[in-house]
Amino acid sequence: MLASAALLLGLASSPVLARKHEDTSKKEVLYPNASRTEPKLDLTSAKDQTNLNEGLDAVNAGDKAKAQQILQPIVDDSKSKYAQALALQGLANLAYNNQDVKGAISLLQRSLAIGVLPNDTYFQLQYMLAQFQLADEQYQAALDTVAKWRAEGKKETADSYALEGNAYYRLAKYPEAIAAITKAKSLTTKAEPSWDQILMASYAESGQDDKAAALATNQLNSNPDDPNALNNAVAVLMQAHKYPEAIQLMEKARAAGTLTKESHYVNLAKLYLITGQESSDPAPNAAKATQVLEEGMNKGVVKPTAETYVLLGQAAEIGNKTDQAVGYYTKAQPLASDGEPALRASRLMLSENKYKEAKTLIQTALDKGVKEKGKAYMILAECERGMKNKPAAVAAMKKAAQDPETAAKAKAWLQKAGAG
């Protein structure tokens, strides 16, 4: 009844363009322990420096044409390798901002390969390359780049481990993802919410449902009014089959008036139906599911769609309220794109030996289209048989015999009826 819940993980945030060429002699050194030897700069042309600053300003301003016009000649013609490298960086950011991630990666790699950038700029660009590779779904390449960045730059940051955790998760290397995100969280007091999403998903995918559920619940307790925290907590608890705990969280939110989305009400109703089906007496939980959906509809949050009425019909059916279930399925039928609601109603009418009503419903279902035609024709045959119309029953059962799924049963029926 419920599709498995999945956590949505965002890509790396857009890398920030390094500032234009400036005198960095008085600035704090970002990579003081780097193993890479600091190269000597070869930018001596005042014209190159002016053009470079102007071109990078154009990139920052989003002026693609001007930036391209200024920076490309520097790449092609400047005698300064340093100017070429910075111009390539600017063009890389320009490509990224225009959704050309592969082009941005190629340009950054060219900039780094020149090898003349000062350490701070070199390692900033190397880390940016890892971000670009993650955005381009080059997960192993991103891991390799950030490992090289850390080994040569001799620097550890929370963000770099979070990047690793994201990449490992995408590669389905869940233990590694858990270790990386845990390390990231240990290096900062301001962890990003997306890090916990990756951690929760990694716990869940590696079978550590209790840890995933505990993390999700703690996140919600810290942010009780955050709908995303509620969604994550409920999704993880559902995946761990901890339905009573998920219901408890949603009922708490419902009492606080923070159930504001249709999906909240629908999921809570489905949770009640699941727990009802697993209990010896499903009626009380079925009634709660109905009450939740009706409340949502009265508030205008839950729309009166075919799906809503089918869910209400299922609740009534599980609660052994056949007439009520048929009523809901009947309301669903005109709104549905196929005949499935009428098929559900026809089964119930047939179980009550109301053959005429069941026949009308199953014919409606067949006319509008159903997924399992063979089963529908078997219901029609039973309706005709109940109405003492054997020729019509045989005709319907022969239709059922044409469906591979119901062929064996239909042929056995026909043979027993002497019409095989």
N, C-alpha and C positions, 0 to 999 in steps of 0.2 A: 504493500500500500504506500510505502514511503520510499522514494529514491534515496540512495546513499548520499549523505551530506558531504560536500567538498568545501574546503577552505580556499578562498581566492587569494593568491599571492601576487603582489605587484612586482613589476620589474624594478631594477635599480633606478634611483632618481636621476634626473638629467644632470650630467656632469657640468660643473661650472667652468666657464672660460677663464683661463688664467689672464691676469691683467696685462696690459700692454707693457712693452719693454721699458723698464725703469731702472734707476740706480738702486741696487739692492745691498750696497755695501754696509748700510746701517741697520738693515733688517735682521730679525732673529733668524738664525740658521735652522731650517726645518729638519734637516737630516745630518746632524753633527757627527754621527757615528758611521756614516755610509762607508762601505768598502770601496766604492768607485772613486777613482782619482778625479779630482775636480779639473776639468779641461780649461785651457786658456781661451778667452773670448776673442773673436776676430772681427768684431763689428767696429769698423773705423770710419765708415762713410756716414756723414751727417744726413745725406739724402736718404740712404737706406733706413736709417733710424727714424727719420721723419715719416717716410712712407709706411714703415712697419707700424708705427703708432697709429697713423691715420687709418690703415687697413684694419687693424684690430679694433679700433673704435667703431668702424663700420660694421664689423661682425657683431659687436655688442649691441649696436643700434638696429640690427636686423636688416641692414642694407646689403642684400646679397650681391647686387650688380656692382656696387662701388667696391665692396670688399674683394670680390673676384678680380676686378679690374686692377686693383692696387697690389694685391698679394701674389697673384700668379706670376707677374713679371719678376718679383723678388725671388720666387722659387726657381724660375727659369734662367735668370740672368745675373743675380747678385753674386759677387765674389766672396761674400761672407756666408760661411756654412751656418753660423749662428742665426743670421737673418733668414736664411732658407728654412731652417728648422722651425723658427717661430711662425713664419708665414704658413708653413704646412700645418702647424697646430691650429692657426686661425681658420684655414680652409677646412680642417677636420671638424671644427665646431660648426662651421657654416653647413657642412654636409649633414651633420647630426641634426641640426635644427630644421633641416629640410627633409627629415625622415630617411636620409640615405646613410643608414648605419654602417653598411659594408664599406661604402666609400670613405666614411669617417675613420673606420678602423685602418684601412689601407694608408690613408694620409698620416695618421698618427704613427703607424709603424715606420713610415719613411722618415718622419721627423725624428723619431728616436734613433733610427739606424744611422743617421748622420753622425751622432756621437759627440757633438760639441756643446750641447746644452749644459749649463751649470747644474749641479746636483739637485738643488731644490726644484728647478723647473723640470729636469729630466724625470725625477721620481713622481712629481705631480702628474706629468703626462703618462707615465707608465701606469699609474693607478687609474687614470682616466681611461686608458686603453682597456683595462680589466672591466671597467663599468660598461664601456661600449660593447665589449664581447659578451657580457652578461645580457645586455639589452638585445643583442643579435642571436641569443640562444646558443652561443658558442661556450657552453658551460665548462668544458674541460680546458679550453684555451684561457678562459677567465681565471680558472684556478691556477693554471701554470703561470700566468702573468702576475697574479697577486703573490704567489709564492716567491717568484723572482724579485718582485718589488720589496718584499719583506726581507729576503735574504741579503740583497745588496744594499738596501736603504737602511737596514738595521732599525726598523721601526714597527711597532705594533699599535694598531688602533682598533677600537670597537667596530667601526664601520667596515674595516677590512675583513674581520672575522664574520661579520654579518653577511658580507658579500659572498664569502666562502660558503656559509651556511645555506644561502639561497641557491648557489650553484650546485652544491651537493644534493640538496633536496630535489632539484630538477633532474639530477642524474639518478634519483632513487637510491642514493647512498645515505640512508637515514641515520645510522650511528655517527657518521662523519658530520652530518648536518647538525645533529644534536650537540656534538662536541664543539663545533664552531660557534653556534649561537650561544651556548652556555659560556664560552670564552668571551664572546662579544659583550654579554651582559655583565660579566665580571669586571670589565674594563671601564664601565661608565655607570653613572647613577641616573642617566636619562636614556634608557633603552627605547627604541622605536616600537610602537605597537605591532608593526609588521614582523618584527623579530619573533615575538611570541606566537604569531600566526604560523610561522615556519616551524617553530619548536613544537607547537601543538600538533600540526599536521605530521611532523616527523615521528612524534611519539605514537600517534594513531596508526600511521602506516607501518610502524615496526612492532605493532602489537602491544605497546605500552599504554593501553587505554586508560588505566587508573591515573597515570602521570598526566596524560592529555586532559582528562576530565578535571583533575585538581588544578592544573594551570588555568584552564578555561574558567573554572569557578572563581578562582582568586582574581583573575582579570576582571570578571563581572562585579565582584564584590568591591573592587577598587574603583570601578566606573559603573555604578548601578543604573545610571541614566543613559548610558551609551548603547544604542540599538545594535551596533556592530559587535560589542562585547557580548550582548545577549545572544545574538545569532551564532557567534562562535561557540559559546558555552553550550547552547542547545544542540548545535551540530555535532560537537565532540561527544556529548553525553548520549546522543542518539546513536552515533557510530559505535559507541561502547556498549550499546543496548542497556543503558542506564535510564530507562524510560521514566520511572517514578521520580528520579532526581531532576530530569529535564522538565517534567510536569511541574514540580515544585518551584523551579526557577521561573517558569512562565506564569504560573499562577501568582507568584510574588509580584512580577512585573504587571500582571493584569490588575491586581489589587491596587498597585501604585499608579495605575493609569498610563503606563508606558508601553502598552501594546498598541502600536499605532499603524501597523502595516497589515495588509490582508494575509500575507504569508505567516505572520505571527499567529493569527486566529486559526488559520487552516492547519498549521503544524501542530498547534495545541490540540485541535480536534482529532487529528490523525494519531497523536500520541495516546489520547484516551481510547481510541478504537483499537490500537495495537495492544494496550494493556488489557482492554476488555476481552479481546480474543484469546489472550493468554490466561484468563482467569476462568474459574468454574462458573461464575455468574457474570456474563458480560453486560447485562442490562444496565447496571448503575453507571458504568463508564460510558456506555453508548448514550445514555441520557445526558451525561456531562458534555459529550462531544456535540450533541444537538444544541444544548444550551449555549455553548461557546460560539458556535456558528451563527445562531439566531441573534445573539448579542452583537456580534460583528456586523451582521446585516442591518440590524436596527440602528447601529451607529453610522451606517453608510460606508464602513471600512471594507466589509466583505461584499463583493458584488454578486447579484443574483444570476450567476452564470450556470451553464450546464454542469460544469465541474462541481460547483457548490451544491447544486441540488442532488447530484449523484452521491456526493459525500454525505449529505443529509439522509439520502435513501439508504446508504450503507449503514449509517448509525441506527436508523429505525429497523432495518433488517436484522442487524446483530442483536438489537433489543427485542426481537420477536414481535415487532409492531408492523405486521405485513401490510395492512391497509395504508398506514402512514408511509411506508416505504414505497408502495406503488404510487401513491400520490406525489411523492418527491420525484420519482423517476419519470412520471408523466409530465411534470413541470419541466424536467430537464430535456425531454425529447425534442420539443420545437427549437430549443436553443443549441442542440448538439449538431455536430457536423456529420454524424453517422447514426446508426440505429441502435447503438449499444445500450442507452437507457431503456429503450422499449424492450430490448432483449432481457435485461435484468428484471423488468416488471413482468414479462411473460412467464419467466421461470417461477416467480412467486405465485402468479395466478394459477399456473399448472399445478403447483404443490398444494393449492387449495381446491383442486378439482374444478376450477372455474374455466372450463374448456373454451367456451365461446369468447370470453374476455381475453384469455391467453392467446387464442388464435388471432384476434384482431391486433393485439400488440406485436406478436411475432411477425405478422405480415407487414406491419409498419416497419419493424426492424429490418426485415429482408429488403423491403422497397428502398430504404435509405442506405443500406449497406452495413454489413457487420464483418468483424475480423474472422470469425469462425463460422463459416456458412454451414458446414456439416452439422454442427451442434444445433444451429438454428433450425435446420430442416428436421432434425430429430425431434425438437420440441413441437414443431408444426405437425409432424406425424402423430405424436402422442395426443395432441389436441384433437386431431381428426378421429383418432381411434376412440378417444373418450366421448366424442359426439356420434359414435357408431357409423362413421363414414369411412369404411375400410378402403375403397378404391382411392380416395384422396390421401389416406394415411400411407398406402403403398406408394403412391406417386411421390409423396414428400420424402419417404424413406429411400426411394431410389435416387433422389437428389443427394441425400446424405451419403449414399454409397459411392458417389463420385468424388467425395472429399477423402483424401488419403488418411486424414486424422480420424474420421468416423467410419471409414469403409468397412472394417471388420465387424463392428457392432451392428451397423446397418444391414450388412449382408446376412448376419446371423438372425436378425429380426425378420428379414424378408423370408429367409428359409423356413423359420418357425411358423410364419404366417402363410406358408405355401405359395409365396409369390417370388421366390428366389430364382 
